[in-house]
Amino acid sequence: MLAAPAASPRSVRGLRVPGPRKEHVPEPPAAYWRRLLPLLAALACVTRLPSFRWPLWNPDEGYLAVQARILADGGELYETVVDRKPPLVPWLYAGAFALFGDSSLLPLKVLAVAAQLLTAVLLASLARRRWGNGAGRTAGVLYLLVSIGLNPEDAQAASFEVFMLPCTAAAMWCADRRRWGAAGAAVACAFLAKQTGGAVLLPVLWLLWRGGPPRRDVLRLGAGLCAPVLAAAALTTPSGFLFWTVTGSGAYASFTGSELHVLGRGLANAAVLAAACAGLLPPVVRVLRIARTGAAELWLWLASSVAAVLLGFHFFGHYYLQLMPPLALLGTAALQILPRERTARALVTSGCACALFLAWGLLAPRPELAHATRLAETVRAHTGPQDRVLLWGIHPEGYWLADRAPASRFLTAGLLTNYSGGRNGPQVGEKYAVQGAWPAFREEWRAHPPALVVDDSRGKPYAPSRVPSLRRALAVGYEPVLWVEGAVVYVRVEERGR
């Protein structure tokens, strides 16, 4: 007897990447979420375990901690302390400090776990509404597995991007359900966490347009978008809010200076992300190659996120976090039209990659944090609790670790030299500072000269020898008394004579 011919594998040629289901889908049953939420919560806690190993992970956390202390002492954002970021995350830090004290970032680390869990839940809900129960589980799990797929300093910090991500996912979730006022508010919150979060407005507008928007929906979206932004501007100072979040970063966003250095960083971080997404990218690439593409809003979400990463031409690793939610949904979409075993393969591959990044986060040393800690101990030993100090460098966490107030509203040398962004080329120096920064800095110095100055430039292009105003100020009133691992500690002559 002749054997029956083997069944041919399911062909996906000519199929379409699934878009939203047209029929009404009821709210997810409680039983589904009772099973899924504990799994996602456990996975979120496990993947964020390294974040609890160190007091802080990168200078952004240090900057936020110092800002929060200044705000708690009556300071004003964009006046007594400044940064090129919107106010939402500094306010979040200040609120956590007010409730739990300012000596530890543990509450913020817990909030970061909650932010990642909320992002995963929203993505799972989006996927389930479109493609069913299994797809919801896949999207939530895949997102959390890839969410730490960067250098731990970028992925594990309680940073602007981590708190921006649930806002972007919420914007898509609300737009998918045609809740336009809430969608606009979520876009606004994403922008107020970090400016590039506003990129999610593009896919939200696409969903609005595709549904043939009545005028009232456009008005709802616009009102939801504008109200939180205008409120934030009013609660700070409108001119300061506009300058520091939009118009005052021209030199910072320029591509000129250290082009090869910056491009190398961008390619390296892209390669690290690709390794983390090894389970997601092959299905997406395969579907792109052999199937007609659909789900345009997901592609627009990814494209707008890529544009946000490119904006500013700095390519820091934490910028790439913005790519992960749309990548997780696109990977889930691709897996819906591939053989079922491909889903298991994608989950296993992503799990293995996650384990490697988890080990990296748990085992990697932190030499810069150790250096900042030793400097902080030196500052504490040579100053009193009421003394103001100046740490001339790019590690503002030293102020927080030393428990000393900064002598200037400018917490890093980058704002005064344009070294921000890791540039080490020609566009670093006093003349490339933020507009109006040096007159304000000189006035601060005259009014309240720091009791101690730490030059932590260690051969970088913003060293005092290359910054005339700082060099002159140190020459007339300070003298070096100590060297700590390449950093020079200056004490005021008057203070030393007491």
C-alpha positions, 0 to 999 in steps of 0.5 A: 500500500502506498503511504499517504503523502505528507501534509505540506506545511502551512504556507504564509505567502500572501497572508496578511499581518493581522490587524484589529478584529472588526467585531466587538470583543467583550472585556477580558474575563476575570479568570483570564487576568487572574491567571495572567497577572501573577505570571506577569508580576513575577516576571516583572519582579525577576527581570528587575532584580538587578535594579535593587543591587546598587543604590543607583544605576546611572547619572540620570537617577542621580540627577533626579534624586538631587532635583527631588531634594531641591524641590523638597527644600522649596526649590522651583523647577527650571529656576533653582534647578534646571534640566532638559527634561519635562517635569513629570519624573522629577515630580514623581521622585519628589513625591516618593521622597516626601512619602518615604524619605530621600535617603534611598531610591528603593521606592522608585525602583519598586515604582519602576517594576510597577511601570514595566508591569503596567506596560506589559499588561496594556500590551497583553490587553491590546494583543488579546483584543486583536488576536485572542487569549494566547496572543495576549499572554505572548505579548505580555511575556515577550515584552518583559523578557526583552525589557532588560535587553540593554546595558544594565545601566540603561535597562535597570535604572528608574529612568525617564524612559521606564516611566514614559513607556506605560504612558505610550502603551496607554495611549495606544490602548485608549486609541484602540478603544476610541477613547480619544480624550484619554488617549490624548491625556496619555500622549501628554503624560508620555511627553511630560515624562520625556519629550520623545514620548510624544512620538506615539501621537503619530499612530494615535492620529492614524487610528483616529483618521482611519475611523473617520473621525467626527469633529468631537473626537478630534476635539477630545483628543486635542483637549486631552493632549493640551490640558496636561501640558498647559497645566505642567507649564503653569505649575512651573514657569511657562517660559522656563518650561518652553525653553528647557523642554523644547527650544533650549537644546539646539546645541545638544541636538546637533550632530556636529562633533564626535560623529564617529564616536556617537555613531559607534555608540548607536550601532553598538546599542542597536546590536545589543538590542538586536541580541535581546530581541533574537526571539522577536526579530526572525518572525517579524523579518520572515513575515515582512519577506513573505506576507503582505503587511498590515496593522499599520498603526503598529508599524507607525508606532515602531517608525515613530519610536525609531525617529524618536531614538534618532532625534538628537543624534546621541543614541544612548542605550536607554533611548532604545527602550522606546522601541520595545513595546511596538517590537513586542506587539509586532513580534506577537502579530507575526507569530499569529500567522506562523506555525505554532511551534514558532511561538514556543521557539520565540519565547524560549529564545527570548527567555535565554537572552533575558537570562544573559542580560539578567546575569549581566545586571547581577554580576557586572561591576560598577566602577563609576559608582564606586568612584562617585561614592569615594568622592562623596565620602571625601566631600562629606569629610571636608564640609559641613551639612550646611555647606554648598559644594560644586562637583564639576563633572557629569555625575550629579549623584555625588551630591545625593551620595554626599548629602550636600546641596549643590552650589549651582542650579546646573548640576552637571558640567554638560549644561555649561560646556555642551559635553552632555551627550558624550561629545568629546570633539570640537563643540565642547566649551564655554561658548557652547553652553545653554543660552544664558547659563554662564551669566547665571552661574557667575551670579550664583558663584558671587552670591554663594561661593561653594565651600568646596569644588571637586574637579572630576573632569579627569582629562575630559574636554570640559576640564577647568583648563579649557573653561576660562570662567571656571579657571579664573574663579578657582585661581582667585579664591581656591587652592587644591588640597587633595587628589582622589583617583584623578579628581582634584579637590579645591577648598576656599582659601577663607574656609581653610584659614578658619 
